Amino acid sequence: MDRISLASGYGNFAIPPAALAAAQAVLTSAGQQGNPLAISPAAGLPELREALAQRYRQRGASATTAEQVLVTGGAKSGLFAVLSEILAPGDEVLLPTPNWFGFYDLVRRAGGVVRPLPLAAADNYTLRPETLRAALGPSTRLLLLSNPGNPTGRVYSAAEWAALLAVTAEFPQLWVLSDEIYEGISFGSVPVPTLLAQPDPHQRHVVVSGFSKSLALAGWGVGCLVAPPELAQAVAARLFSTGVPVPLPNQAAALAATRDADAIGAMLCAQLLARRQLLLDALAALPGAPVVTAPEGTYYVFADFTRFLGPELPAIEASAALVQRLAAAGVEVVDGATCGAPGFVRLSYAVDENALQQALVRMRETLAD
């Protein structure tokens, strides 16, 4: 039986035509002139950095400058560079969970220690200021959030950000990092707010993002980060010493996508809307389905399958067994245990609709046994 993957973190989106044309123009120009490709500055093309800064200013971060923006070889590279710069061995990173499984290894490799802060599905994964304050300790160096959240699709509103940052402002040495790579995949009534639009009295707010999700440039290896000037300079020096700049054709594609970001995001959401509803309806039809709050962002649903776990096994082992059972039926999913929530599964609907329908039939038949 062929397997259908609902586990991939990448969508099946076509490359935006303007981005593809921009990359081809760079290659054609170099070929016609008989020249090698030019090499970008380590921090990225000035035009792209300025375009990104302008986009954040349009989203309410009025003080953002191009000098604060760095172009990185994907969002992971930006995350690791920032974490390596701000964490000392043993520093704690407070991570509200469920959250993206990749954070754990990135923090470990940068010398830090993840301290999970479990949030409840029944409370729509709400992080309350009093919960945050109680979790912050003398070793906490960084609060790491995703907005929209991967895997939950939870979006922190501007009001929620303000309430949480009123707490973090009491800790001048605490960094706050927001992973906003899915910001353009949003089904709420208002755009996803950026951390950068909030006051930053201690110059401790950082945003990491990229082009593979909301801008349909999966495989192009372009990310970005925005940091206070001193940290941005330090990270730029680290990038110069440890890697190579993002190739110019890729940055040209990213520049075109940045300039057309709102239209691209709207197009992707329009493509995803019917598949999103198809998945939600199928989950609601499963035996014993709980009431599901539709995720506001990303192209995932984080489904509660705890009722299908074998009671004879510990939760993490039972969760792995459930995922293996689905895989044996030809459906690949992400085990929620890797995100801090055993018994949940992350399901992507950024896949071909026919494949999604077939996967849902297999899932229903398997779980109904």
Secondary structure, 3 states (H helix, E strand, C coil): CCCEECCCCCCCCCCCHHHHHHHHHHHHHHHHHCCCCCCCCCCCCHHHHHHHHHHHHHCCCCCCCHHHEEEECCHHHHHHHHHHHHCCCCCEEEEEECCCCHHHHHHHHCCCEEEEEECCHHHCCCCCHHHHHHHCCCCEEEEEEECCCCCCCCCCCHHHHHHHHHHHCCCCCCEEEEECCCCCCECCCCCCCCHHHCCCCCCCEEEEEECCCCCCCCCCCCEEEECCHHHHHHHHHHHHHHCCCCCHHHHHHHHHHHHCHHHHHHHHHHHHHHHHHHHHHHHHCCCCCCCCCCCCECCEEEEECHHHCCCCCCHHHHHHHHHHHHHHCCEECEEHHHHCCCCEEEEECCCCHHHHHHHHHHHHHHHHC
